[in-house]
Amino acid sequence: MDNMAYLQQIAVEKKAAKDDSVLKKIFNPKIILGVLGFIVFLVALVLVLKVVSKSSSKDKDYLTQSYFSAKYLNEKTVANYGKKLRNSDLRDMTVSLKSVLNEISVEEGALLKSEYDMDLSAAASEEIATNELGMNSVLNATLDDGVLNGILERVYVREMTMQIAYIISYHTGCLDATKNSKVKTVLEKELTNLQNIYDQFYNFKSPMI
């Protein structure tokens, strides 16, 4: 073997030994376990952050639900079907309901802007608002059936009782989740008014409907 071939063989052997050493380092069990452990840690961290983020926005979500539920109920339901009611007691109750819903829309709209920096116009196209709008459309279709069948008052009492109960549940959910004293004060006052109007609808009886 000449000198050149000998030197080339030595170079190849050294490279192979170096590559083998690098592979052994890469595939060292301790290194593999360390990498896997780091990946598991990152996944767990992401999951925890998602849970914390979701938990921290619960009060905002409940308040948003309450705001849009009251807004659509007032503007798209009470305004349209309230004037079709023939029962005078039910019309008077509807006036009270409209007042409560107006109060919620104004006060909670202000809270969402001041305490949560929400753009209400933009929020109207987001999931919570569109869900509430969809639920309102179903409600109005039910009331339309009541009109067609000549039993609007009966359907109206039942459905308004249920809708007020939904808004009450949004209030209690927000109160349980929030630490904001301003939000608590407003919602506790609204909750009293909601409970009063709920009792009126729940206990309403008339032989005429």
Protein Blocks (a to p, Z undefined) as FASTA:
>chain_A
ZZklmmmmmmmmmmmmmmmmmmmmmmgmklmmmmmmmmmmmmmmmmmmmmmmmmmmmmmm
mmmmmmmmmmmmmmmmmmmmmmmpfblklmmmmmmmmmmmmmmmmmmmmmmmmmnopafk
lmmmmmklmmmmmmmmmmmmmmmmmmmnopmmmmmmmmmmmmmmmmmmmmmmmmmmpccf
klmmmmmmmmmmmmmmmmmmmmpccfkZZ
